[in-house]
């Protein structure tokens, strides 16, 4: 990942827009996995 960042900036893509897109993708994945993660946390709590 650290090698990709200088290459992307040399291509001409602004880092702020890339960070905003990555944040939106992570937010969407988090919302999509919300039910699964809560079920997993419930199972772990029951096991403990």
HELIX and SHEET records of a PDB file:
HELIX    1   1 UNK A    2  UNK A   11  1                                  10    
HELIX    2   2 UNK A   15  UNK A   32  1                                  18    
HELIX    3   3 UNK A   34  UNK A   47  1                                  14    
END                                                                             
